[in-house]
Amino acid sequence: MTKNPLTRVGTLVGFVLILLWCLLPVAWIISLSFKSQEAVTNGSPGFLPGDAWTGLDNYRQVLQDDNFLLAIRNSIVVSLSATLISVALATLTAYAVARLEFKGKRFVLTTALVIAMFPVVSLVGPLFDMWRTFGLYDTWWGLMIPYISFTLPLAIWTLSAFFREIPWEMEQAAQVDGATSWQAFRKVIVPLAAPGVFTAAILTFFFAWNDFVFGISLTSTERARPIPAALSFFVGADPFNRPASLLAAAAVVATVPVILLVLFFQRKIVAGLTAGAVKG
């Protein structure tokens, strides 16, 4: 059915307005990252840096900061580790939920959904006391365990939708050809569910990489502090005058991995999020 020209124009205008609304803060931060601190302090007018342009000086200064480099290392290690563990556990659990019939199956799914919706802030106090008692405070594992706990339910729900769509006969055919149950799962089922696996992995990575509440509450030194929490301690030479341009440059650097992941795996993300939305 051909759309009315007025409808198409309205759709295009709405799309452009939404795009500008979403990208304007990002563009503003990028512009701010190229301005000098003096220009920001004096209230440099305009969106573009103009005379306040400093080139890549802010980025060089940020990447030469030892604490920021440690924060990058911590975020990479914690996020990747939490992602690998969460996806591995979610893949096995989602397969069992999708393929097997057992007592309490609905309870497992309901509990997983409740955990995923639980407010993060309400757990910070108990975790703070527990981690100090168990020796997990200010460690990588002290961050990875909460990340896994909150991302595992969402990963299970995402992967369950994919496993339900895979015909059971394909696994049976692999077993008839001589494959064991584990080999059929690893070489047939998991590759077919690759979009769901990628989606679960990327969502888990996003949660761990962007988390601020756990990062600021469960760490006290640069030994395990991730990037979002480290930015709040980035005060520069003058603690009473926050270096807005340096913070903007650091925020841009911290956002680059997320943007690259979305660009590389956008099709798999869309396929994973829409799994099970259409029947037939």
Beta strands, then each sheet from edge to edge (+ up, - down):
end
